[in-house]
Amino acid sequence: MKEITPKEVENLLIQGKELNIIDVREVEEVAAGKIPGAVNIPLGLVEFRMSELEKTKEYIMVCRSGGRSGRATQFLEGQGYNVTNMTGGMLEWEGETE
């Protein structure tokens, strides 16, 4: 499983890179703040909403601490998607939130 740190994600955003970030936390958690531009697909819905994702794009999976996003990453990887887990999750995120 590919992994990326919150600092690396923040640096890519600062450089102006277009990132496809999927936040797999529950709606209430995301309401408290998410990475700007992240799309919320709660972990329990990933299987049902994966048709919204494109296999040609790269996605960064995010959750609170890295556990749920790790499970989502493994699942989507098994389905042929190009996904990377953000280790440490939002607990280690120091960048902007919306």
Phi, psi and omega in degrees: 000131178284144180227153178218147180271158176303323180296319179296319178297314180301316179298320178297319179294319179298324179286355179086015179290141175277113180247145174257099184254128177248120179262115185265012176287167177289158184306317181297322180294317182294327180300334180282350178140136178222167176294132181308130178088352181292144177259133180268117171230097181308144185312317182296344181254355184305314181301323184274340183251005183296341177294343177283347182262153179252135181290346180275348181261159176259135182239145174249123182265135184228144170215202183289312185233353179112349182286305180295320179294329176296317178295318179297320179298313180298317180298308183293325176301318179295339179266003177094014179270154179266096186232150180228137179269131173274108182292147178082341176056202183291341176298329181258001181286126180246356183279190180295153171228161176230000000 
